[in-house]
Every structure is written in structure tokens, then in C-alpha cells.
Amino acid sequence: MNSHYSIVIQWSDEDQKYVVSLPEFGPYAHTHGETYEEAVQHAQEVLELLIEDYQARGIDLPEPRTIEHFETAQV
């Protein structure tokens, strides 16, 4: 599946693992991983499931965000 969605990966000192968010899909689209590689793998799996779910329910997929969106959001 070729998608161009954002994956944000951050280390959590509290959880002692990498926490991942998929911002285009809202505040509840999260996963995690013990390693960075595992976090990426889980993010890809969740992203595929989200896309499949949206398509199965006939919901329009969110527009992928560009890097410019994140740069201006931080200002």
C-alpha cells in the first residue's frame, strides 16, 4: 500500500518505549514499540488497518499533511 501519511515517533521516558502517533487520523491513532524499528512496523500496520477500515465503511480518507503543515503548526 502506497500512502503518504505522517508517522510521528517519540521516545517516552515514562513508558520506556517509543510512542507513535498518526496525526491525520486523529488523537486516538497511536501505537508503540520497544525499539524504533518495532514502532515503525506497528505504525505501518495500524496505518494499513485504518485505511482498510475507512474504505470498508465508505469514509473519505484524510488528506495527507505536508511538512509545511507541521512547520507552521509549531510557530
CHARMM-style PDB file with segment names, atoms N, HN, CA, C and O in Angstrom:
ATOM      1  N   MET     1       0.850  -1.172   0.000  1.00  0.00      PROA
ATOM      2  CA  MET     1       0.000   0.000   0.000  1.00  0.00      PROA
ATOM      3  C   MET     1       0.897   1.237   0.000  1.00  0.00      PROA
ATOM      4  O   MET     1       1.806   1.361   0.821  1.00  0.00      PROA
ATOM      5  N   ASN     2       0.631   2.131  -0.916  1.00  0.00      PROA
ATOM      6  HN  ASN     2      -0.107   2.030  -1.584  1.00  0.00      PROA
ATOM      7  CA  ASN     2       1.443   3.339  -1.040  1.00  0.00      PROA
ATOM      8  C   ASN     2       0.665   4.515  -0.474  1.00  0.00      PROA
ATOM      9  O   ASN     2      -0.186   5.087  -1.155  1.00  0.00      PROA
ATOM     10  N   SER     3       0.951   4.874   0.757  1.00  0.00      PROA
ATOM     11  HN  SER     3       1.642   4.410   1.310  1.00  0.00      PROA
ATOM     12  CA  SER     3       0.285   6.015   1.380  1.00  0.00      PROA
ATOM     13  C   SER     3       1.337   7.033   1.785  1.00  0.00      PROA
ATOM     14  O   SER     3       2.509   6.709   1.974  1.00  0.00      PROA
ATOM     15  N   HSD     4       0.895   8.241   1.908  1.00  0.00      PROA
ATOM     16  HN  HSD     4      -0.058   8.504   1.754  1.00  0.00      PROA
ATOM     17  CA  HSD     4       1.818   9.327   2.229  1.00  0.00      PROA
ATOM     18  C   HSD     4       1.394  10.026   3.516  1.00  0.00      PROA
ATOM     19  O   HSD     4       1.355  11.254   3.577  1.00  0.00      PROA
ATOM     20  N   TYR     5       1.083   9.255   4.522  1.00  0.00      PROA
ATOM     21  HN  TYR     5       1.115   8.257   4.472  1.00  0.00      PROA
ATOM     22  CA  TYR     5       0.650   9.815   5.791  1.00  0.00      PROA
ATOM     23  C   TYR     5       1.833   9.993   6.740  1.00  0.00      PROA
ATOM     24  O   TYR     5       2.876   9.355   6.595  1.00  0.00      PROA
ATOM     25  N   SER     6       1.641  10.864   7.695  1.00  0.00      PROA
ATOM     26  HN  SER     6       0.794  11.382   7.813  1.00  0.00      PROA
ATOM     27  CA  SER     6       2.686  11.185   8.672  1.00  0.00      PROA
ATOM     28  C   SER     6       2.715  10.144   9.783  1.00  0.00      PROA
ATOM     29  O   SER     6       1.680   9.637  10.215  1.00  0.00      PROA
ATOM     30  N   ILE     7       3.912   9.846  10.227  1.00  0.00      PROA
ATOM     31  HN  ILE     7       4.753  10.258   9.876  1.00  0.00      PROA
ATOM     32  CA  ILE     7       4.122   8.986  11.387  1.00  0.00      PROA
ATOM     33  C   ILE     7       5.072   9.741  12.312  1.00  0.00      PROA
ATOM     34  O   ILE     7       6.208  10.034  11.940  1.00  0.00      PROA
ATOM     35  N   VAL     8       4.604  10.053  13.514  1.00  0.00      PROA
ATOM     36  HN  VAL     8       3.681   9.816  13.817  1.00  0.00      PROA
ATOM     37  CA  VAL     8       5.421  10.784  14.486  1.00  0.00      PROA
ATOM     38  C   VAL     8       5.853   9.797  15.567  1.00  0.00      PROA
ATOM     39  O   VAL     8       5.021   9.172  16.225  1.00  0.00      PROA
ATOM     40  N   ILE     9       7.167   9.667  15.737  1.00  0.00      PROA
ATOM     41  HN  ILE     9       7.843  10.174  15.203  1.00  0.00      PROA
ATOM     42  CA  ILE     9       7.714   8.715  16.707  1.00  0.00      PROA
ATOM     43  C   ILE     9       8.514   9.488  17.748  1.00  0.00      PROA
ATOM     44  O   ILE     9       9.415  10.256  17.412  1.00  0.00      PROA
ATOM     45  N   GLN    10       8.171   9.273  19.017  1.00  0.00      PROA
ATOM     46  HN  GLN    10       7.439   8.649  19.290  1.00  0.00      PROA
ATOM     47  CA  GLN    10       8.870   9.950  20.115  1.00  0.00      PROA
ATOM     48  C   GLN    10       9.179   8.940  21.216  1.00  0.00      PROA
ATOM     49  O   GLN    10       8.409   8.014  21.471  1.00  0.00      PROA
ATOM     50  N   TRP    11      10.315   9.142  21.854  1.00  0.00      PROA
ATOM     51  HN  TRP    11      10.941   9.894  21.646  1.00  0.00      PROA
ATOM     52  CA  TRP    11      10.672   8.310  23.000  1.00  0.00      PROA
ATOM     53  C   TRP    11       9.899   8.796  24.221  1.00  0.00      PROA
ATOM     54  O   TRP    11       9.801  10.000  24.455  1.00  0.00      PROA
ATOM     55  N   SER    12       9.352   7.870  24.997  1.00  0.00      PROA
ATOM     56  HN  SER    12       9.431   6.891  24.807  1.00  0.00      PROA
ATOM     57  CA  SER    12       8.643   8.202  26.226  1.00  0.00      PROA
ATOM     58  C   SER    12       9.457   7.702  27.415  1.00  0.00      PROA
ATOM     59  O   SER    12       9.599   6.495  27.616  1.00  0.00      PROA
ATOM     60  N   ASP    13       9.992   8.636  28.203  1.00  0.00      PROA
ATOM     61  HN  ASP    13       9.877   9.616  28.040  1.00  0.00      PROA
ATOM     62  CA  ASP    13      10.712   8.248  29.416  1.00  0.00      PROA
ATOM     63  C   ASP    13       9.769   7.553  30.396  1.00  0.00      PROA
ATOM     64  O   ASP    13      10.152   6.605  31.080  1.00  0.00      PROA
ATOM     65  N   GLU    14       8.539   8.038  30.449  1.00  0.00      PROA
ATOM     66  HN  GLU    14       8.228   8.809  29.893  1.00  0.00      PROA
ATOM     67  CA  GLU    14       7.556   7.472  31.374  1.00  0.00      PROA
ATOM     68  C   GLU    14       7.251   6.007  31.045  1.00  0.00      PROA
ATOM     69  O   GLU    14       7.203   5.157  31.935  1.00  0.00      PROA
ATOM     70  N   ASP    15       7.048   5.727  29.763  1.00  0.00      PROA
ATOM     71  HN  ASP    15       7.088   6.417  29.040  1.00  0.00      PROA
ATOM     72  CA  ASP    15       6.693   4.372  29.346  1.00  0.00      PROA
ATOM     73  C   ASP    15       7.898   3.506  28.999  1.00  0.00      PROA
ATOM     74  O   ASP    15       7.783   2.285  28.890  1.00  0.00      PROA
ATOM     75  N   GLN    16       9.059   4.146  28.825  1.00  0.00      PROA
ATOM     76  HN  GLN    16       9.152   5.138  28.913  1.00  0.00      PROA
ATOM     77  CA  GLN    16      10.280   3.446  28.430  1.00  0.00      PROA
ATOM     78  C   GLN    16      10.093   2.684  27.114  1.00  0.00      PROA
ATOM     79  O   GLN    16      10.509   1.534  26.967  1.00  0.00      PROA
ATOM     80  N   LYS    17       9.447   3.376  26.161  1.00  0.00      PROA
ATOM     81  HN  LYS    17       9.109   4.309  26.281  1.00  0.00      PROA
ATOM     82  CA  LYS    17       9.272   2.823  24.818  1.00  0.00      PROA
ATOM     83  C   LYS    17       8.988   3.959  23.854  1.00  0.00      PROA
ATOM     84  O   LYS    17       8.749   5.094  24.266  1.00  0.00      PROA
ATOM     85  N   TYR    18       9.016   3.646  22.582  1.00  0.00      PROA
ATOM     86  HN  TYR    18       9.210   2.724  22.248  1.00  0.00      PROA
ATOM     87  CA  TYR    18       8.695   4.629  21.552  1.00  0.00      PROA
ATOM     88  C   TYR    18       7.182   4.692  21.384  1.00  0.00      PROA
ATOM     89  O   TYR    18       6.517   3.666  21.238  1.00  0.00      PROA
ATOM     90  N   VAL    19       6.655   5.898  21.406  1.00  0.00      PROA
ATOM     91  HN  VAL    19       7.195   6.731  21.525  1.00  0.00      PROA
ATOM     92  CA  VAL    19       5.229   6.135  21.230  1.00  0.00      PROA
ATOM     93  C   VAL    19       5.031   6.744  19.847  1.00  0.00      PROA
ATOM     94  O   VAL    19       5.756   7.654  19.447  1.00  0.00      PROA
ATOM     95  N   VAL    20       4.046   6.233  19.130  1.00  0.00      PROA
ATOM     96  HN  VAL    20       3.457   5.493  19.455  1.00  0.00      PROA
ATOM     97  CA  VAL    20       3.816   6.638  17.746  1.00  0.00      PROA
ATOM     98  C   VAL    20       2.421   7.231  17.615  1.00  0.00      PROA
ATOM     99  O   VAL    20       1.458   6.700  18.168  1.00  0.00      PROA
ATOM    100  N   SER    21       2.317   8.329  16.884  1.00  0.00      PROA
ATOM    101  HN  SER    21       3.099   8.760  16.435  1.00  0.00      PROA
ATOM    102  CA  SER    21       1.000   8.868  16.551  1.00  0.00      PROA
ATOM    103  C   SER    21       0.888   9.017  15.042  1.00  0.00      PROA
ATOM    104  O   SER    21       1.878   9.217  14.339  1.00  0.00      PROA
ATOM    105  N   LEU    22      -0.334   8.915  14.571  1.00  0.00      PROA
ATOM    106  HN  LEU    22      -1.139   8.753  15.142  1.00  0.00      PROA
ATOM    107  CA  LEU    22      -0.661   9.073  13.154  1.00  0.00      PROA
ATOM    108  C   LEU    22      -1.600  10.278  13.075  1.00  0.00      PROA
ATOM    109  O   LEU    22      -2.819  10.105  13.069  1.00  0.00      PROA
ATOM    110  N   PRO    23      -1.052  11.493  13.012  1.00  0.00      PROA
ATOM    111  CA  PRO    23      -1.830  12.711  13.234  1.00  0.00      PROA
ATOM    112  C   PRO    23      -3.006  12.934  12.292  1.00  0.00      PROA
ATOM    113  O   PRO    23      -4.003  13.524  12.706  1.00  0.00      PROA
ATOM    114  N   GLU    24      -2.930  12.494  11.066  1.00  0.00      PROA
ATOM    115  HN  GLU    24      -2.120  12.014  10.730  1.00  0.00      PROA
ATOM    116  CA  GLU    24      -4.048  12.708  10.149  1.00  0.00      PROA
ATOM    117  C   GLU    24      -5.305  11.957  10.586  1.00  0.00      PROA
ATOM    118  O   GLU    24      -6.414  12.317  10.193  1.00  0.00      PROA
ATOM    119  N   PHE    25      -5.135  10.925  11.391  1.00  0.00      PROA
ATOM    120  HN  PHE    25      -4.234  10.632  11.711  1.00  0.00      PROA
ATOM    121  CA  PHE    25      -6.265  10.090  11.788  1.00  0.00      PROA
ATOM    122  C   PHE    25      -6.792  10.425  13.182  1.00  0.00      PROA
ATOM    123  O   PHE    25      -7.583   9.664  13.739  1.00  0.00      PROA
ATOM    124  N   GLY    26      -6.372  11.535  13.743  1.00  0.00      PROA
ATOM    125  HN  GLY    26      -5.730  12.153  13.291  1.00  0.00      PROA
ATOM    126  CA  GLY    26      -6.947  11.996  14.996  1.00  0.00      PROA
ATOM    127  C   GLY    26      -6.159  11.610  16.231  1.00  0.00      PROA
ATOM    128  O   GLY    26      -5.147  10.913  16.152  1.00  0.00      PROA
ATOM    129  N   PRO    27      -6.641  12.078  17.379  1.00  0.00      PROA
ATOM    130  CA  PRO    27      -5.889  11.928  18.629  1.00  0.00      PROA
ATOM    131  C   PRO    27      -5.828  10.505  19.172  1.00  0.00      PROA
ATOM    132  O   PRO    27      -5.052  10.237  20.089  1.00  0.00      PROA
ATOM    133  N   TYR    28      -6.619   9.594  18.634  1.00  0.00      PROA
ATOM    134  HN  TYR    28      -7.249   9.812  17.888  1.00  0.00      PROA
ATOM    135  CA  TYR    28      -6.631   8.234  19.170  1.00  0.00      PROA
ATOM    136  C   TYR    28      -5.868   7.240  18.306  1.00  0.00      PROA
ATOM    137  O   TYR    28      -5.849   6.046  18.603  1.00  0.00      PROA
ATOM    138  N   ALA    29      -5.240   7.725  17.241  1.00  0.00      PROA
ATOM    139  HN  ALA    29      -5.256   8.695  17.000  1.00  0.00      PROA
ATOM    140  CA  ALA    29      -4.480   6.844  16.346  1.00  0.00      PROA
ATOM    141  C   ALA    29      -3.039   6.766  16.848  1.00  0.00      PROA
ATOM    142  O   ALA    29      -2.174   7.528  16.417  1.00  0.00      PROA
ATOM    143  N   HSD    30      -2.802   5.835  17.762  1.00  0.00      PROA
ATOM    144  HN  HSD    30      -3.505   5.216  18.112  1.00  0.00      PROA
ATOM    145  CA  HSD    30      -1.494   5.672  18.398  1.00  0.00      PROA
ATOM    146  C   HSD    30      -1.098   4.205  18.433  1.00  0.00      PROA
ATOM    147  O   HSD    30      -1.937   3.310  18.340  1.00  0.00      PROA
ATOM    148  N   THR    31       0.186   3.988  18.567  1.00  0.00      PROA
ATOM    149  HN  THR    31       0.868   4.716  18.643  1.00  0.00      PROA
ATOM    150  CA  THR    31       0.729   2.663  18.834  1.00  0.00      PROA
ATOM    151  C   THR    31       2.069   2.870  19.532  1.00  0.00      PROA
ATOM    152  O   THR    31       2.394   3.995  19.912  1.00  0.00      PROA
ATOM    153  N   HSD    32       2.838   1.825  19.705  1.00  0.00      PROA
ATOM    154  HN  HSD    32       2.573   0.912  19.396  1.00  0.00      PROA
ATOM    155  CA  HSD    32       4.132   1.959  20.384  1.00  0.00      PROA
ATOM    156  C   HSD    32       5.035   0.811  19.972  1.00  0.00      PROA
ATOM    157  O   HSD    32       4.618  -0.103  19.261  1.00  0.00      PROA
ATOM    158  N   GLY    33       6.273   0.869  20.427  1.00  0.00      PROA
ATOM    159  HN  GLY    33       6.612   1.612  21.005  1.00  0.00      PROA
ATOM    160  CA  GLY    33       7.227  -0.198  20.178  1.00  0.00      PROA
ATOM    161  C   GLY    33       8.362  -0.140  21.173  1.00  0.00      PROA
ATOM    162  O   GLY    33       8.739   0.933  21.644  1.00  0.00      PROA
ATOM    163  N   GLU    34       8.900  -1.292  21.488  1.00  0.00      PROA
ATOM    164  HN  GLU    34       8.594  -2.164  21.105  1.00  0.00      PROA
ATOM    165  CA  GLU    34      10.046  -1.357  22.399  1.00  0.00      PROA
ATOM    166  C   GLU    34      11.300  -0.791  21.741  1.00  0.00      PROA
ATOM    167  O   GLU    34      12.156  -0.214  22.412  1.00  0.00      PROA
ATOM    168  N   THR    35      11.402  -0.958  20.424  1.00  0.00      PROA
ATOM    169  HN  THR    35      10.707  -1.426  19.879  1.00  0.00      PROA
ATOM    170  CA  THR    35      12.521  -0.404  19.658  1.00  0.00      PROA
ATOM    171  C   THR    35      11.956   0.536  18.604  1.00  0.00      PROA
ATOM    172  O   THR    35      10.758   0.517  18.320  1.00  0.00      PROA
ATOM    173  N   TYR    36      12.825   1.356  18.026  1.00  0.00      PROA
ATOM    174  HN  TYR    36      13.798   1.371  18.257  1.00  0.00      PROA
ATOM    175  CA  TYR    36      12.399   2.269  16.969  1.00  0.00      PROA
ATOM    176  C   TYR    36      11.845   1.476  15.784  1.00  0.00      PROA
ATOM    177  O   TYR    36      10.812   1.830  15.215  1.00  0.00      PROA
ATOM    178  N   GLU    37      12.537   0.412  15.426  1.00  0.00      PROA
ATOM    179  HN  GLU    37      13.376   0.124  15.889  1.00  0.00      PROA
ATOM    180  CA  GLU    37      12.121  -0.415  14.296  1.00  0.00      PROA
ATOM    181  C   GLU    37      10.754  -1.042  14.545  1.00  0.00      PROA
ATOM    182  O   GLU    37       9.918  -1.104  13.643  1.00  0.00      PROA
ATOM    183  N   GLU    38      10.532  -1.505  15.768  1.00  0.00      PROA
ATOM    184  HN  GLU    38      11.211  -1.455  16.501  1.00  0.00      PROA
ATOM    185  CA  GLU    38       9.237  -2.089  16.117  1.00  0.00      PROA
ATOM    186  C   GLU    38       8.146  -1.024  16.071  1.00  0.00      PROA
ATOM    187  O   GLU    38       7.028  -1.302  15.637  1.00  0.00      PROA
ATOM    188  N   ALA    39       8.460   0.181  16.511  1.00  0.00      PROA
ATOM    189  HN  ALA    39       9.369   0.406  16.864  1.00  0.00      PROA
ATOM    190  CA  ALA    39       7.490   1.275  16.466  1.00  0.00      PROA
ATOM    191  C   ALA    39       7.093   1.588  15.024  1.00  0.00      PROA
ATOM    192  O   ALA    39       5.916   1.804  14.735  1.00  0.00      PROA
ATOM    193  N   VAL    40       8.067   1.613  14.128  1.00  0.00      PROA
ATOM    194  HN  VAL    40       9.023   1.438  14.363  1.00  0.00      PROA
ATOM    195  CA  VAL    40       7.778   1.860  12.708  1.00  0.00      PROA
ATOM    196  C   VAL    40       6.899   0.744  12.154  1.00  0.00      PROA
ATOM    197  O   VAL    40       5.919   1.011  11.458  1.00  0.00      PROA
ATOM    198  N   GLN    41       7.243  -0.490  12.457  1.00  0.00      PROA
ATOM    199  HN  GLN    41       8.040  -0.706  13.022  1.00  0.00      PROA
ATOM    200  CA  GLN    41       6.466  -1.634  11.971  1.00  0.00      PROA
ATOM    201  C   GLN    41       5.023  -1.558  12.469  1.00  0.00      PROA
ATOM    202  O   GLN    41       4.085  -1.754  11.695  1.00  0.00      PROA
ATOM    203  N   HSD    42       4.848  -1.276  13.753  1.00  0.00      PROA
ATOM    204  HN  HSD    42       5.610  -1.117  14.381  1.00  0.00      PROA
ATOM    205  CA  HSD    42       3.499  -1.175  14.312  1.00  0.00      PROA
ATOM    206  C   HSD    42       2.736  -0.016  13.677  1.00  0.00      PROA
ATOM    207  O   HSD    42       1.541  -0.134  13.406  1.00  0.00      PROA
ATOM    208  N   ALA    43       3.419   1.097  13.442  1.00  0.00      PROA
ATOM    209  HN  ALA    43       4.389   1.192  13.662  1.00  0.00      PROA
ATOM    210  CA  ALA    43       2.771   2.250  12.808  1.00  0.00      PROA
ATOM    211  C   ALA    43       2.276   1.888  11.415  1.00  0.00      PROA
ATOM    212  O   ALA    43       1.164   2.256  11.036  1.00  0.00      PROA
ATOM    213  N   GLN    44       3.085   1.178  10.658  1.00  0.00      PROA
ATOM    214  HN  GLN    44       3.988   0.880  10.965  1.00  0.00      PROA
ATOM    215  CA  GLN    44       2.679   0.771   9.311  1.00  0.00      PROA
ATOM    216  C   GLN    44       1.475  -0.166   9.364  1.00  0.00      PROA
ATOM    217  O   GLN    44       0.568  -0.062   8.538  1.00  0.00      PROA
ATOM    218  N   GLU    45       1.466  -1.071  10.326  1.00  0.00      PROA
ATOM    219  HN  GLU    45       2.203  -1.155  10.996  1.00  0.00      PROA
ATOM    220  CA  GLU    45       0.341  -1.997  10.473  1.00  0.00      PROA
ATOM    221  C   GLU    45      -0.936  -1.250  10.844  1.00  0.00      PROA
ATOM    222  O   GLU    45      -1.995  -1.505  10.271  1.00  0.00      PROA
ATOM    223  N   VAL    46      -0.839  -0.328  11.798  1.00  0.00      PROA
ATOM    224  HN  VAL    46       0.022  -0.121  12.263  1.00  0.00      PROA
ATOM    225  CA  VAL    46      -2.009   0.451  12.210  1.00  0.00      PROA
ATOM    226  C   VAL    46      -2.506   1.308  11.053  1.00  0.00      PROA
ATOM    227  O   VAL    46      -3.712   1.406  10.826  1.00  0.00      PROA
ATOM    228  N   LEU    47      -1.596   1.921  10.329  1.00  0.00      PROA
ATOM    229  HN  LEU    47      -0.617   1.842  10.514  1.00  0.00      PROA
ATOM    230  CA  LEU    47      -1.972   2.751   9.189  1.00  0.00      PROA
ATOM    231  C   LEU    47      -2.730   1.923   8.148  1.00  0.00      PROA
ATOM    232  O   LEU    47      -3.758   2.367   7.637  1.00  0.00      PROA
ATOM    233  N   GLU    48      -2.239   0.741   7.836  1.00  0.00      PROA
ATOM    234  HN  GLU    48      -1.404   0.381   8.251  1.00  0.00      PROA
ATOM    235  CA  GLU    48      -2.928  -0.125   6.878  1.00  0.00      PROA
ATOM    236  C   GLU    48      -4.324  -0.489   7.368  1.00  0.00      PROA
ATOM    237  O   GLU    48      -5.277  -0.487   6.588  1.00  0.00      PROA
ATOM    238  N   LEU    49      -4.449  -0.802   8.663  1.00  0.00      PROA
ATOM    239  HN  LEU    49      -3.675  -0.803   9.296  1.00  0.00      PROA
ATOM    240  CA  LEU    49      -5.757  -1.141   9.228  1.00  0.00      PROA
ATOM    241  C   LEU    49      -6.709   0.049   9.187  1.00  0.00      PROA
ATOM    242  O   LEU    49      -7.889  -0.111   8.874  1.00  0.00      PROA
ATOM    243  N   LEU    50      -6.206   1.234   9.500  1.00  0.00      PROA
ATOM    244  HN  LEU    50      -5.247   1.364   9.754  1.00  0.00      PROA
ATOM    245  CA  LEU    50      -7.047   2.433   9.452  1.00  0.00      PROA
ATOM    246  C   LEU    50      -7.553   2.691   8.036  1.00  0.00      PROA
ATOM    247  O   LEU    50      -8.736   2.968   7.836  1.00  0.00      PROA
ATOM    248  N   ILE    51      -6.668   2.600   7.068  1.00  0.00      PROA
ATOM    249  HN  ILE    51      -5.707   2.375   7.230  1.00  0.00      PROA
ATOM    250  CA  ILE    51      -7.057   2.838   5.673  1.00  0.00      PROA
ATOM    251  C   ILE    51      -8.089   1.803   5.234  1.00  0.00      PROA
ATOM    252  O   ILE    51      -9.090   2.156   4.611  1.00  0.00      PROA
ATOM    253  N   GLU    52      -7.857   0.539   5.550  1.00  0.00      PROA
ATOM    254  HN  GLU    52      -7.043   0.252   6.056  1.00  0.00      PROA
ATOM    255  CA  GLU    52      -8.814  -0.512   5.199  1.00  0.00      PROA
ATOM    256  C   GLU    52     -10.165  -0.260   5.853  1.00  0.00      PROA
ATOM    257  O   GLU    52     -11.205  -0.430   5.216  1.00  0.00      PROA
ATOM    258  N   ASP    53     -10.159   0.147   7.123  1.00  0.00      PROA
ATOM    259  HN  ASP    53      -9.315   0.285   7.640  1.00  0.00      PROA
ATOM    260  CA  ASP    53     -11.397   0.409   7.849  1.00  0.00      PROA
ATOM    261  C   ASP    53     -12.157   1.586   7.236  1.00  0.00      PROA
ATOM    262  O   ASP    53     -13.365   1.496   7.020  1.00  0.00      PROA
ATOM    263  N   TYR    54     -11.470   2.670   6.959  1.00  0.00      PROA
ATOM    264  HN  TYR    54     -10.488   2.743   7.135  1.00  0.00      PROA
ATOM    265  CA  TYR    54     -12.121   3.830   6.341  1.00  0.00      PROA
ATOM    266  C   TYR    54     -12.750   3.427   5.014  1.00  0.00      PROA
ATOM    267  O   TYR    54     -13.900   3.772   4.741  1.00  0.00      PROA
ATOM    268  N   GLN    55     -12.009   2.706   4.194  1.00  0.00      PROA
ATOM    269  HN  GLN    55     -11.074   2.426   4.415  1.00  0.00      PROA
ATOM    270  CA  GLN    55     -12.508   2.305   2.880  1.00  0.00      PROA
ATOM    271  C   GLN    55     -13.701   1.360   3.012  1.00  0.00      PROA
ATOM    272  O   GLN    55     -14.673   1.498   2.269  1.00  0.00      PROA
ATOM    273  N   ALA    56     -13.649   0.415   3.930  1.00  0.00      PROA
ATOM    274  HN  ALA    56     -12.860   0.303   4.533  1.00  0.00      PROA
ATOM    275  CA  ALA    56     -14.745  -0.535   4.123  1.00  0.00      PROA
ATOM    276  C   ALA    56     -16.018   0.163   4.580  1.00  0.00      PROA
ATOM    277  O   ALA    56     -17.120  -0.262   4.231  1.00  0.00      PROA
ATOM    278  N   ARG    57     -15.874   1.234   5.359  1.00  0.00      PROA
ATOM    279  HN  ARG    57     -14.979   1.579   5.643  1.00  0.00      PROA
ATOM    280  CA  ARG    57     -17.041   1.962   5.861  1.00  0.00      PROA
ATOM    281  C   ARG    57     -17.451   3.116   4.955  1.00  0.00      PROA
ATOM    282  O   ARG    57     -18.410   3.830   5.248  1.00  0.00      PROA
ATOM    283  N   GLY    58     -16.727   3.299   3.854  1.00  0.00      PROA
ATOM    284  HN  GLY    58     -15.948   2.719   3.615  1.00  0.00      PROA
ATOM    285  CA  GLY    58     -17.071   4.360   2.913  1.00  0.00      PROA
ATOM    286  C   GLY    58     -16.755   5.753   3.419  1.00  0.00      PROA
ATOM    287  O   GLY    58     -17.367   6.730   2.986  1.00  0.00      PROA
ATOM    288  N   ILE    59     -15.808   5.848   4.326  1.00  0.00      PROA
ATOM    289  HN  ILE    59     -15.311   5.054   4.677  1.00  0.00      PROA
ATOM    290  CA  ILE    59     -15.406   7.142   4.884  1.00  0.00      PROA
ATOM    291  C   ILE    59     -14.246   7.680   4.059  1.00  0.00      PROA
ATOM    292  O   ILE    59     -13.309   6.952   3.734  1.00  0.00      PROA
ATOM    293  N   ASP    60     -14.322   8.964   3.725  1.00  0.00      PROA
ATOM    294  HN  ASP    60     -15.084   9.555   3.988  1.00  0.00      PROA
ATOM    295  CA  ASP    60     -13.224   9.592   2.989  1.00  0.00      PROA
ATOM    296  C   ASP    60     -11.956   9.567   3.833  1.00  0.00      PROA
ATOM    297  O   ASP    60     -11.978   9.872   5.025  1.00  0.00      PROA
ATOM    298  N   LEU    61     -10.860   9.201   3.198  1.00  0.00      PROA
ATOM    299  HN  LEU    61     -10.842   8.953   2.229  1.00  0.00      PROA
ATOM    300  CA  LEU    61      -9.569   9.229   3.890  1.00  0.00      PROA
ATOM    301  C   LEU    61      -9.144  10.674   4.112  1.00  0.00      PROA
ATOM    302  O   LEU    61      -9.407  11.534   3.271  1.00  0.00      PROA
ATOM    303  N   PRO    62      -8.489  10.949   5.241  1.00  0.00      PROA
ATOM    304  CA  PRO    62      -7.993  12.309   5.459  1.00  0.00      PROA
ATOM    305  C   PRO    62      -6.902  12.648   4.452  1.00  0.00      PROA
ATOM    306  O   PRO    62      -6.211  11.764   3.946  1.00  0.00      PROA
ATOM    307  N   GLU    63      -6.757  13.924   4.173  1.00  0.00      PROA
ATOM    308  HN  GLU    63      -7.317  14.642   4.584  1.00  0.00      PROA
ATOM    309  CA  GLU    63      -5.686  14.377   3.289  1.00  0.00      PROA
ATOM    310  C   GLU    63      -4.352  14.232   4.012  1.00  0.00      PROA
ATOM    311  O   GLU    63      -4.239  14.625   5.173  1.00  0.00      PROA
ATOM    312  N   PRO    64      -3.350  13.679   3.353  1.00  0.00      PROA
ATOM    313  CA  PRO    64      -2.016  13.645   3.974  1.00  0.00      PROA
ATOM    314  C   PRO    64      -1.511  15.067   4.214  1.00  0.00      PROA
ATOM    315  O   PRO    64      -1.732  15.962   3.398  1.00  0.00      PROA
ATOM    316  N   ARG    65      -0.845  15.258   5.321  1.00  0.00      PROA
ATOM    317  HN  ARG    65      -0.666  14.531   5.984  1.00  0.00      PROA
ATOM    318  CA  ARG    65      -0.282  16.573   5.644  1.00  0.00      PROA
ATOM    319  C   ARG    65       1.123  16.676   5.076  1.00  0.00      PROA
ATOM    320  O   ARG    65       1.838  15.683   4.948  1.00  0.00      PROA
ATOM    321  N   THR    66       1.495  17.885   4.743  1.00  0.00      PROA
ATOM    322  HN  THR    66       0.914  18.693   4.847  1.00  0.00      PROA
ATOM    323  CA  THR    66       2.848  18.129   4.254  1.00  0.00      PROA
ATOM    324  C   THR    66       3.720  18.603   5.405  1.00  0.00      PROA
ATOM    325  O   THR    66       3.214  18.963   6.468  1.00  0.00      PROA
ATOM    326  N   ILE    67       5.014  18.602   5.196  1.00  0.00      PROA
ATOM    327  HN  ILE    67       5.426  18.309   4.333  1.00  0.00      PROA
ATOM    328  CA  ILE    67       5.946  19.084   6.223  1.00  0.00      PROA
ATOM    329  C   ILE    67       5.667  20.546   6.549  1.00  0.00      PROA
ATOM    330  O   ILE    67       5.868  20.981   7.683  1.00  0.00      PROA
ATOM    331  N   GLU    68       5.206  21.301   5.561  1.00  0.00      PROA
ATOM    332  HN  GLU    68       5.043  20.947   4.640  1.00  0.00      PROA
ATOM    333  CA  GLU    68       4.887  22.708   5.796  1.00  0.00      PROA
ATOM    334  C   GLU    68       3.781  22.849   6.836  1.00  0.00      PROA
ATOM    335  O   GLU    68       3.785  23.795   7.623  1.00  0.00      PROA
ATOM    336  N   HSD    69       2.839  21.916   6.844  1.00  0.00      PROA
ATOM    337  HN  HSD    69       2.835  21.147   6.205  1.00  0.00      PROA
ATOM    338  CA  HSD    69       1.760  21.957   7.836  1.00  0.00      PROA
ATOM    339  C   HSD    69       2.337  21.876   9.250  1.00  0.00      PROA
ATOM    340  O   HSD    69       1.929  22.626  10.137  1.00  0.00      PROA
ATOM    341  N   PHE    70       3.270  20.978   9.449  1.00  0.00      PROA
ATOM    342  HN  PHE    70       3.602  20.369   8.729  1.00  0.00      PROA
ATOM    343  CA  PHE    70       3.849  20.803  10.773  1.00  0.00      PROA
ATOM    344  C   PHE    70       4.758  21.964  11.144  1.00  0.00      PROA
ATOM    345  O   PHE    70       4.818  22.355  12.310  1.00  0.00      PROA
ATOM    346  N   GLU    71       5.461  22.516  10.172  1.00  0.00      PROA
ATOM    347  HN  GLU    71       5.412  22.199   9.225  1.00  0.00      PROA
ATOM    348  CA  GLU    71       6.341  23.658  10.450  1.00  0.00      PROA
ATOM    349  C   GLU    71       5.532  24.869  10.880  1.00  0.00      PROA
ATOM    350  O   GLU    71       5.928  25.560  11.819  1.00  0.00      PROA
ATOM    351  N   THR    72       4.417  25.148  10.227  1.00  0.00      PROA
ATOM    352  HN  THR    72       4.096  24.586   9.464  1.00  0.00      PROA
ATOM    353  CA  THR    72       3.607  26.312  10.589  1.00  0.00      PROA
ATOM    354  C   THR    72       2.817  26.060  11.860  1.00  0.00      PROA
ATOM    355  O   THR    72       2.507  27.007  12.583  1.00  0.00      PROA
ATOM    356  N   ALA    73       2.482  24.809  12.153  1.00  0.00      PROA
ATOM    357  HN  ALA    73       2.734  24.040  11.566  1.00  0.00      PROA
ATOM    358  CA  ALA    73       1.738  24.491  13.366  1.00  0.00      PROA
ATOM    359  C   ALA    73       2.587  24.696  14.611  1.00  0.00      PROA
ATOM    360  O   ALA    73       2.040  24.890  15.697  1.00  0.00      PROA
ATOM    361  N   GLN    74       3.899  24.658  14.481  1.00  0.00      PROA
ATOM    362  HN  GLN    74       4.343  24.501  13.599  1.00  0.00      PROA
ATOM    363  CA  GLN    74       4.792  24.781  15.628  1.00  0.00      PROA
ATOM    364  C   GLN    74       5.139  26.225  15.947  1.00  0.00      PROA
ATOM    365  O   GLN    74       5.696  26.509  17.007  1.00  0.00      PROA
ATOM    366  N   VAL    75       4.820  27.136  15.046  1.00  0.00      PROA
ATOM    367  HN  VAL    75       4.367  26.906  14.185  1.00  0.00      PROA
ATOM    368  CA  VAL    75       5.201  28.540  15.236  1.00  0.00      PROA
ATOM    369  C   VAL    75       4.327  29.188  16.253  1.00  0.00      PROA
ATOM    370  OT1 VAL    75       4.495  30.371  16.548  1.00  0.00      PROA
TER     371      VAL     75
END
